[in-house]
Structures are given as C-alpha cells and as structure tokens.
C-alpha cells in the first residue's frame, strides 16, 4: 500500500471545538486515520473518538449514492433510483406548483447544523432569498444561551479560550465537555498539570466531565440561576466582590447586592438540591481565585428559564472582577469576533424582510397547519431539507411525523444516509461529506477560521449542497452572481470582502487566528453597550440576538439575576424531570448510523436514581415506559446514583426505530417557545415512569 498523504481539514460538525484536522488520504476515493492538528493551538492534537474514526462513516456501505424517487407510502422506505436531471426537475416543478397555488412562502427550505461550513450550510438561504420562500428562525440550539450571555456583555464574545491553560480554576458549567467539547478538557487539564488548577463541574448528573473534576456540583435541572445568585451573595457577604471594578464597569452593583441579600446558600440549597457546604465552597473558591475561567455551555440554557440562567452565571465574573485577569472571566461563544461577510453566499441583497420567518423548533405545528406558527399565512406545501433530520431531532416528534405524512406536502431531502426524515421524502438526493467538498468554518468555541478543502472524490453520484442549491436555482429561473460561483470562488470572495486575505493565503496557512487583543476580549475598554457597562439589569427587548422579537412569557423575566421558577416541576401525575442529554458517541442524530458509535452506546436507556428505581420496582435493564401528555417511549432502565432523585437522564438521539413503535425520545419534548426569543426546552420535561413489559 502506498504511504498515505496527510492533508489538512476541519471538522464540520455541530460542536464549538471545530477541530483542525489532519487526514490520511489513501487514494482519490479513500481516507484513513483522522487526527487533531498539533500545530493548531486550540485543537492541540486532540479530537473526539467519533471523528477520529471518520473513515467508518465516510465509507459506510449504507451511504446514499444515487437520487431516489419514492414508490411506496411515506415512511415506507420504498424508493427507485432515478437520474439527477429527473430528480432536480421534479423538485423544481413541485416548488413552482406550490408557488402557483399558494404563493412563494408555501415553500420552506429547512436546514440546520449537520455541517457548520459557511458555504455548504448557508447556501440554502441564497435559494430562499432569491425566490422569496419562507425564511427560517433558527431556535433549536443556541437562542437562549446567546441572548443570555449577550444580555450582560452586549456582545457574544469573551476571553481567549486558550487562556484556560493559565487559569487557576476552570468552571465547566452546563456542558459535558469530555463528550461534546473535548478540547475544553484538554486545556483545563493542562492548567491542572501546570498550575495545580482546580476543575469544577456544574451539571445535572455525573458526566464524564464531572468524573474528572475536583469539585462536582450536581443540581436539579433548571436551578442554575439559583446557584449563581447564592455564589454572588457570598461574594458580597464575605468581601470577595470587587466593588471598585463594578463601580467602573457595571450598571447597578448596589441594587444587585441588595437584591441578593436574601439569596443565601441556604435559599439556593432548597432550590438546587446542593448542600449549603458545597455552595459555600464553590463561592469561596471563586472569590479567592482571580484567575477563574467560567466556561459556560449550552445545556443548562435549554430550559424555560435558560436565558436567565446564562445571564446569572456570567454575572459572577463581573461581581468578582474576574475579567481583569489573564485566565479569568466568562466565555460562552466567540461568534461576534469573526466578522465574515456572507452576503454573497446567502444573497443578502435579495432578502425581503416582510417574508415570514418560521420557527424551526415548531415544525410540527407548522406542518399541521397551526395558524399562529404559520403567521396566518399559507400552508407549507413544499420543502427542501439539508443538514438536519427533523423527524428525529425536532421536539413533539409525533406532531412532526403527522405533518410529514400529509399527502399534499412535497419533500426533497438531500442527505448522506436514509434517515427518518429521508424516509418521509418524495425525492432523496445523495449528499457529499466534508472531505468531499470545499468549505470554510469558524469556531464558536475558539478564535480560528479554518479551511476544509475537498480531499477525495465522493462515492457514486453524491453532490454537494452548493451544487444542488445552484442547480435548483437555475431550473427555477433565478439569476444571481452567487448562483454562478463555485464553492472555492465563494470562499475567496468571503475572505476578500471580510479583510481576511484570500483563499490562496488560507490554503497556505490552514487557518486564521482572529483573537482580539486582551483588552478587547476581557472588556477592559468597556463592555459592548454605549456606556461601556455590564448589565446586571438587562433590557430583554433590546438584547443583541437574532430573533423574531420577544416571544414566550418575556414580560415575566426577572429584572435582576434570580431563580425563575417557570420550569416544569414534578406533579403527582408526572413526578420526574427528564433531561435529554448528548451521548458521547453521537452528535445529535449524526454517527448513530455507524457501528463503532452504536456499539459504545449499546441501547436507548434512562438513568434513574437507585432509590427511585426501587420504589418503581425497576432493576438494571428493566424495560421502562417514560410518558407524558405528548406520548410515551420505552427504554431500558439504567440504575445510576450520579443523579438527584426525581431526575432522569436519557443520553443520545438514537434512530427512532431503536425504540418500540419507532417513537424516539423527542416524542416527549415540547416545542413551546421559551422567553425571550424562543427555542425549545429540550431539558425541561416532566414525565412519569413505570415498568414496561418489554423493549419491543
């Protein structure tokens, strides 16, 4: 065998790490090992196991390789191969028919983050905007977390995440970094080895991250803001609050101190289930450790009070004055620093802001004719779906399925595998993977722009998103410069028009470090409000977030950091709180088709405290029914002491057919918009548990 050629790439998946990769290319059609780049200071040579074995996914025998036309009932999986011209013609004709009957907004291009590449992911907007199709409001992932962080700082950015290396305390809050952001653990452990740093993990169950931490805080779901308030109470009480810093940089520190006077560790203990001693210890650690780096994740914001929780946690860094120190401050996402001009990719010059913007989390309501979800507009009768698997991923799964079963709904799915959503399609188009097309990426969890060039030819007749979107645009009579440019031309245009150099320069370097100067990253020149002050009291109607305007019960948001008891509490009928957490070997529904990942995860299960299991007569592996008013799901019981009583955890988005009756875990989750800008409360679900007869 010839010696492999090692080429650079970037991980395309929905993960803040966006790792810089080195890929062994064996020939024009085959990759071998995938490794993290040691030359990239954030990736630091470490990637997750699922991406390391990417060859298993890229060369999987079940890859879709030819266009398919449905020949049986929706969901039957009965398809016949057709040619690309026929497939694209059918899609274009269906879109034109939908437009003729109900107007252009009856067509809804639907996508998300199956690839984070700015060309292959966002190019679907070009087709959308040029045709005047319904726009999409992206709420599934980060609406609450981004708004919560920016509420205080005024900007979605923070200290250089590589500064975790020089922190004396790293707080990993609301994210299982060992499973979902492996590089966070790389830098936290580096700080512990080099500086003796303390690692703190805050989460709702004992994750792999927590098992590597020095201080472990397992709280009840939706109570993070109570913990944050109690920490700040102690900082003020014990003289650890940096009053001089707040006088210069914060809006109302005296008002906050008075507000928190009653938010003691004892108060928070009753809400969170944490001991007073653990809360005191955490607060004392932060208060006496100026180089404390708060790494704030997404998980704890997927609650009905999630935006309040993120804001409260970020306030700790301001009360303690952590922002002043290298290795100190709060970080969630660096989205604001890159300033990449995507106007050509998305045909921003063609956007009609009067066109409705449909909430992706409410797809079930949209497809079943809910007038509010449709903004009293026409029904959605045609869809193009790329980079997402809504029949598995979206909340209120049974409603989503009913929508896709409509006879008057035409669906084209452009996919790599025959997912649950692809089975519901009329036309299925085979899609490329990241090593088979050109793209450019930015790392939300770090500061790099990275290039992901085409390394090998795709199998069969797979085509990239960019190729498909442009081919459809031409058939639909669209003319625009962006339709005539190939992916590499788009990358070069984006870089040049963002003052980030050229494609040739990025190819030479592999990535661009966009980290702002220390003073800017740490807000030492002031926070990103006109007066330069951090907001303890934000105006939730004016937070810089991508939104449709305030929604959910936003008027009831607490004015200052506080526990907001709007979460779904247990009832006699549904006494348990369900959290649908990520699995280590899956990434949303990606990788659940590979044997290497499914073998590690074994089977769908629910983690339940031993005392709760005993009361219900459950043993390890016992089939258990999880139910609420949206439906029921049967999984295996996993007896697990690393969770509070009354809380149950289901890890990973397994294929729906891994469950009895094909009902996946999102059967149980709600699409109810959360305040103030929407989003789904995936980790805020009340349920009942009972023994079930079998897993089938």
N, C-alpha and C positions, 0 to 999 in steps of 0.2 A: 504494500500500500504506500502511495506517495505521502510524504510528510505534509500534514495539514498547513494551510496558510492561515495565520492568525490575523483577523481583521477587527476593527473597532465597530461598535454599535452602541445602542442604548435600549434599555428595557422599555417596552411600550405600554406596560400595564398600569392599571389604576392604583398606583402606590406612590406616596410622596418621595420615596427614595430615588425613583427614576435612575436606576443604576447605570453607570458607564460600564460597558461590557467589552470583553474580548471573546471572539467567536472563532472556533476552529472550523475552517471551511475545507471540506474534504474534496469536493468537486463542484461543478456548476449547479448541481441539484441537491447537495447534501452538506449538512453541518454536523459537527461532532460536539465536543465539550463547549460549554459556555462558562466563562469566569468573570468575576468582577475585576475592573481595571485597578491595578495598584497605583497607577500614575494619577488617578483622579482622587483628590484629597478627601472627598466625601464618601465615595464608594469604598475606597481604601482596600480594594481587593476582595471584598466580601459581598456575596449576593445570596438570596434565599435559595433553598434547595429546589423549589419547583422550577425556577428559571434556570438553575444550573443543569437540569435535565431536560432542557427545552427541545432537544432533538427528538425526544419521545413524542412531543406534541406536534412539532413541525412535520414529522414523517409518519404520523399516525395513519394506520390503514383506513380509518373512517373519515379522513379528510374529504370534504366536498370538492370535487374536481370538475364537474360539468353542470351547466344550467339545467334546472329541473322544472317540469310543469306538473302541477297536482292533477292526479287522475282519480282519486278517491275522495271520501269525505274529509273535511277539515280535521286535522289532528290524526288522521289515519296513517300518515307516513307513506302513502301511495303516490309515487311520482314517476314520470317518464323523462328520459333525457331529451333535451332539445338543443338547438344551436343558439349561439349568443345573439345573432340578429333577431331570431324569432322571439327570444326571451325579452330583449330590450324593446322590441316593437310592441309586444303585449303590454309591458309596463307603461310605455308612453301612451298607448291607446287607452288604457284604463284611467290614467291620470287625466287625459283630455276629456274622456267621457264624464268623469267625476266633476271636472270644472264646468263642462257644458250644462250639467244637470243642477248643480248646487253652488257653483262658483269656485274660485281657486282655493278658498280657505277650507274646502272639504277635503283637500289633500294635506296630509300631515306627515312630513318627513320626520322620522323619530330615530334618535341616536343617543349614545352616551359614551362612556369612557372605556370601552373594550380595547381601544387604543388611545393613548394620550398624545399621539402625534398630531401636530397642528395642521398638517396638510391632509392627511388621510381621515382624521376625525372631523375637522371643522368644515371641510369642503362641501358637506351636505347642505350647509347654510347658503352656499352660492346658488345651488339649485332652488332652494326655498325662497330666497330673497328675489331672485330674478323672475320667478313665476308668481310671486305674491301668495305662496302657500302659507298655511298656518305656521306661526313661529312656535318655538318650544321654550318653556320656562324650566330651567334645569334645577330641580329641587331634591333629587334623591340623595345626594351625598353631603354637600357642604354648605347649604344655605344658612343654617343656624350657626354653624361654627364660625364661618367667615364674618357674618354680621356680629356675632358676639365678641369676637376679637377686635374687629374694626371699631366697635362701639366705644372702646376705651382709647385706642391709639389713633383712630382716624384713618388707619391705613393697614392693609393686610401685608405686614412685613415685620421682621424682628431681627434679633442679633444673628450673626453668622452661626449657623448650626454646628459648624466645626469647633466653635468655642466650647462645646460640651467637653472637649478634650482637656480644657484648663479650668473646668468648674470644680468646686469643692463639694457640691451637692447637685445631683441631677434628679429632678422630679419628673417621672414619666406618668402623665395623668391622662387617663381615658383612652389609652391605646395599648394594645398588646404588641409592642414593638418587636419582640423576639419572633413573632409570627408574621407581622404585617409591615414593619418598617425596620428591617434587620440592621440597617446602618446606625440607627439611633442607639442600639445596644453596643455596636462597635465603639462608638465614641464615648458612651457612658462608662463602659468597662475600661477603656483606655484611661479615662480620668481616675477611675478607682485604682488601677495598677500604678499610674504615675504619681498620683497626688493623694491617694487614700480617700478619694471622694466617696460620699455616701449616696447610694442609689435608693430612691423612694419610688414605689409604685402605688398608684391610686387607681382602683378598678372595682368592678362589682363581683369578681370571682378570682380565684387563684390561677392566674395565667402563667405561661412560661416566663413572661417578663417578671412577674411577681416572684417567681421562684428564684430569680437571680438578683432580687433586690435585698437591701439591708433593712429597710422599713417597709412593711406591707400593710396597706390600708384597704380593707375590703368593706365597701359601704353598700348601702341599698341603692338600687338604680334610681336615678333622678334626684339624688340628695347632695350632689357635688357642691352646689352653691352654699348649702348649709355648712359644709366643711370649710369652704373658703372664707365664709363670714367669721366662723369661730377662730380660724387662724389669724385673720386680721384683728379680731377682738383681742387676742393675746398679744399681738404685736403692739397695739396701742397700750394695753394694760401694763405690759412689762417693760416698756421703754424701748422697744425694738423698732418702733415706727420711725422712719426718717422724716421728721417734721420739716426740717429745712428743705429737703428735696421736694416734699409735697407743696410747700409754700411757693416754690418756684414753678413746679411742673403740673400741679393737679388743680382741678376746678373747685372742689369743696371738701377739703380734708376734715375741717371741723365738723361739718354736717355729717360726714361719714362716720367719724368717731362717735358722735352722739347716737347715731342710728345703730351702730354695732354694740353699744353698751350692754344691751340685753342679749346679744348673740354669743353667749358664752360656750365653752366646750361642753358644759352640761346640757345646754339647749340643743347643740348640734348632735350630741350623743343620742338623744332621744329620737332625732330625725334620721340620722345616718346609720345607727346601729353600731358605730365605732365606740370604743371605750374613751372616757374622758382622758385617761392617761396617754393613749395613742395620739389623740388630737393635740394635747399639750406638748408631747414630744415632737410632733411634726412642726408645730408652730415655733417652738424653741429652736429647732434645727434651722428653720428658715431665717428666723430672727437673728441668729448669731453667725450666719454663714452668708456674707455678702455675695460670694460667687455661687449663688443658687440659680440654676438654669431650669426654668419651668418649661418642659416640652409637652405642650397641650395637644391632645389628639382629637379625633373626630367622634369617637364612640360615645363619650358622655354628653354629646350635644344632640344625639338622636332620641331625644325625649321631648315631651311637650313643653318643658321648661329649659330646653337645651341652650338657647341663646343666652339666658340669664346665667346659667352655669359657666359658660365660657367667659363671659364678661367678668363674673365674680372671681374666677381663678386668675385671670390676667391682672385684676386689681391688686393682688398680693404683691406683684413685682413693683408696683408703684408705691404702696404703703411702706414696703421695706426698702425702697430705693435701690432695688437690685439692678435696674437698667444702667446704673452708673459704672458697673464693673465688667471687665472682660470675664466671660464665663458666667455672667449674670443676666437676668431679665426673663422675658417670656417670649416663647416662639410657638406659632401655630403653622403658618404657611407664608411663603415668600412671594405670593402671586403678584404683588404690586411692583416688584423690582425689575421685571424683565422688559417691559415696555416694547413688546414686539408688535409690529404693525401687521395685523391680519386682515386688513381691509380688502386686499385683492383675493385672498383665499375665500373670504365669506361674501364677496361682492357687497361690501358695506354701503357702497354708493347707491345700491338699489333697495335698501331697506325701507319699507313702508311701516312706520310705527303705529299706524291705525289698524294694522292687521292684528288679529287676536293672538295672544301668547298662551298656549295651552300648557297646563301644569303636567309635566311628565309623571309625577307621582300619582296623579289622579286619572291614569289611563283607563282604569276600569270604568269610572264614571263617564269619561269622555266617550268611550266606545259603546256604552249602553244608553247614551242619549240624555245624560243629566244636563239640564238647561244651564244651570249655574256653571258647571265645568266647561261647557261649550260657549260661555259668554252670550247665551241666547242667539248663537249663530248657527250655521248649517251643520248637519251631521258630518262626521269624518267618514268618508266612504272609500278612501284610497290612502295607502301608506307605503313608504319605503323605510325599511328598518336596517340600520347599520350599527355595529359595535355594541349591541346590547341584546339582552334576552328577557324581555319584559314578562313573558308568561311564567318565568321563574322568579325574576328579580323584583317585580313591582309588588307593592302591598295590595291587600284584598284580592288575592290570586283568583278566587272563584269568579269574582266580578270581571276581572281581566279576561279570563277564559271565555266567559259568556259573550263578551264584546268581540273577541276574535272569531267566535263561531258564527257570527252574522253572515248570512248569505249575500248581503248587499255590500260587504266590505271586501275590497281587493287589497291584498297584502303582498308586497315583494320583500323578501328577506335576503340580504347579502351577508353570507356567513361562511365560517370555516368548518363548522360541524352541523349536523342535523339536530339543532337544539329544539327545545319545546316550542319556541316561537317559530322556528323554521317549519316545523310540522304543521303549523296553522296557516302557512303561506299558500298563495296561489302560484307564485313563481319564486324559486330559490336560486340565487346566484352564488357561485363559489368565490370565496374571498382569499386574498393573499394574507400571509403573516408578516411580521415586522422585518424578517431577514429577506423578504421577497419584494420589497418596495422601498422607495426613498421617503424619508420623513425627517422632521426636526422636532425636538422635545424641549420642554423646560421643566425643571424640578421644583415642585411646590415645597418639598421638604429640604431643599438646599438652594444653591445660587447659580447653578450651571444651566446654560443652553447646550444641548447635545445633538449631534448628528447621528441619525440612524440610516445609513445608506443601504441600498439593495446589495445583498451579498450573494444570493443564489437565485436561480430561476424557480418560479413556483411550479407545483405539480399540476399536471393536466391543463385545464383551461382557466385556472384561477386568475381573476383580475382584481386590481386594487380598487379601493373606494374612489380614489381620484379618477381613475379611468371610467368607472361606472357612472359617476355623477356627471362627468362631461359628456359621455355618450348619450345619456338620457336628455341632458340639456339640449344637445344638437337635435335630437328627434323631436323635442318639444318646441323647436324654433327659437331657442334662446341664443342671443349673440352677446358676448362679453369677452374682454381680453382674458379674464381668468379661465374661461372655458377653453381657450386655445393654448394655454400654457401647460407644460408637463410639470411633474412634481418637483423636479430639480430647478426649473425656472421659477416656480413659486417660492421655493426655499431661498433662492438667490435674491428675488425681489423683496421678500420679507426682511432679510438681513440688511440689504442696502437701504431700504426705506425705514429701518429702525436704527440706523447708525451703528450697526453691529458687524460691519465688514461685509464679506462676500462668501458665497458658498465655497469657492476655492480655498479661502483662508480657513473656513471652518473644517473643511476636509483635511487640511494640513494639521490643524490643532486638535481636532476631535471634539472640543467643547470650548465654551466661552464662560469665564468666571465673571458674573455680574454683581458680585457682592459690593454693596455700597460702603463708603468709608465708615469707620467705627462710630463716629459722632452721629451720623445719619441713622445707622442701623440701631443704635441704642437711644435714639431720640434725644440726644444731648443738646441738639439745636432746637428742641421743642417737638411736641407731638403734632400730628398732621391735622390740626384744627387751626383756624385763623389766629387764635390766641396762644397757640403752642401748648395747650394744657391737656393732659389726660382727663378723660371724662369718667368720673365716678357716677355722675348723673347724666347719662346719655339721652339725647333726643332720638327715640327709636324710630321716629318718622323720617329722620334725615341721615341715618347711618349709611355710609357708602357701601352698598351691596347691590348686586344685580337682582332686581326684584320687580314684581308686578304692582308694587305699592303694598302698604300694610295689609296683612290678612291674618286669619286666626284671631284669637282674643287679645289683640295687641294693646287695646286700651287698658287692660288689667295688668300689664307688665309692671313689676315693681320699679319705682323711680331710682332707688339705690340698690346695690348688691344685696340679695336676700334669697332665702329659700322660697320658691314659688310653688305652692302645693297644688298645682294644676295637673300633676301626673296621675295616671290611672292607678289608684290604690286598690288593694285587695278588697273583695266583697265576700259575703257568705257563699254566693253562687260561684264566684271566680276568685279564690283566695290567693293565687300565686301571681308573681310578676315574671314574665318571660322576657329574656334578652336573647336576640338572635345574633350572636357574635360571629366574627370571621373565623374560619378554620385555617390552620397553619398551611395546609397543602392545597387549598383552593384560593382563588381570588374572585370574589363574587361567584358567578357560575362558571368562570374560566378555570381550567385544569380539572374540573370534575369529570372530564371525559378520558383522562389518562390513567392507566393502571397504576403508575407509580404514586399518584396522589390518592386515588381511592383506596389503595391497599393500606396506606398510612392512616387514613381517617376511619376505615373499617365499615361503619354504617351510621345512618342517622340516629342520634341519641339525644337524650335530655339529661343534663346534670342536675341532681337533686340531693339536698342535704340528707344525711342518714336518718335524722330524726323525722323529717317529713316522709321519707320513704317508708320508714317503719309504721307510721300512722296509716299510710295508704296500703300497706301490705306489699310493697314493691321490693324486689331484690335485683341484684345486678343482672342486666339483660332482660328483665321482665318487660313485655310489651306494655306500653303506657299510652293512653289516649290524652292528648292535650287539646282542649277545646275552649271556645268562647262563642259569642253570637255570630261570628263570621264563618265558623266551620270547625272541623276537627282534623287532627293529624295524629297518626300512630307512629311511635318511635320506640327504641329500646331505652330502658332506664339505665342510667349510669350513676351509681352511688358515689357522691363526691362531697367530702367535708369542706372543701375550699370555697364555700358559698354561704351566704346568710340564709337562715330559714325563711321560707316564703318566697325565695327567689330561685328560678330555674333557668338554665342556660342551654341553648341549642346552638352548636357551632357548625357553620358552613352552609352554603347553598348547594345541597345535593340535587341531582337531577330529580324532577318531580316523580319519575317512575321508580325511584328508590323508595318511595313511600306507598303505603296501601292506598289504592284508589287514585294514584297519581296526584295526590294533594301534597304540595310542598309546604315548607314552614311558613312561607308568606301568605298562606291561606289565613293566618291568624292576625297578621299585622294590619294596621289602619292607614288609610290614605288621608285621614283628616289633616288639613293644613295646620301647622303649628305657627305660633306667633314668633316674630312679627312679619316674616316674609315667606312663610310656607316651608314645605319639606315634610318628610314622613317620619313619624316617631317609631322607627323600627324596634327600638329597645324599650318601649313603653307600652306593654301589652299585658292586660290582666287575663288570666286563664284558669281553668280547672284542670286537675289531673285525676286520672283513675286508671286502674289496671285494665288492660285490654286483652282480648282472647288470644290474638296472635299478631304478628307483624305484617300479615298479608290480608 
